[in-house]
């Protein structure tokens, strides 16, 4: 794909050169038809020229520094055997604006190990500054509230961390739950037995599991009870020890349900509560248990609250723009 440099403006532009030790890896860095280079150029307003193992980057001084960090980060991901796709490139560009994320972006061997989650199928790295704080909280805190819109990785990263801890033996069980409440439908009107009624509500949790573990391991661990996926109503009366517990769509719990769920916490356990306070589907304008719990527990020792926003959406860029449109000044959180 031909690319032409923008006309240089005196005093406004600079040029740097980046040299890579293994030029055979640069094809993966550049992407199919140089699509990764094009994405970096368009996002940062720079021009990148490649010759052998040398890249010249031209543009404003701050922009070429960010482009260098992005390219170096992508190169080091490939050196470490990790994949690079359009989402990875977009995330690296976004995070390059954060001056405190050098170790995450550059991934130098001499620096402290970057934040990541290793599962059987992939190594997961953060794609936004908020995801870094969230992934750190997942390793440090006993209870974590993850608040924000769809597509920010709240549930996915929690499931990935849970799978990682299950694999290493840090916990004995992984328990995933959701309230069986959705817009416009009730369980009694759905066909099938109880499992068939609730499975559609729990599908996102299954999807995250299958992305982190081979299918046969998911099925085997579910059959053995190591992984349990159930509606929140099934949690009543239990004490969940040695477990990683995730509650998804928590904005659709009542305060009584949330209190019941939080008090299931047992020894050597970790609990993550995910939800979007703006998307409450409870009937009759009932108060959300998620908002109630955060207002009561934020700041309590060993409890962390991480808030995502539209800028943290890691799905297609249009999803972020949709979220921004719905979170405008006329849309106050409940």
Helices and strands as residue ranges (DSSP letters): E 14-19, G 23-25, H 26-30, G 32-34, H 35-44, E 47-51, E 54-59, H 61-79, H 86-95, H 102-106, E 116-118, E 123-125, H 129-140, E 143-147, H 154-168, E 173-178, G 187-189, H 194-212, H 215-224, E 227-231, G 232-235, E 243-248, G 250-252, H 255-262, E 270-275, G 283-285, H 289-297, E 303-307, G 310-312, H 317-326
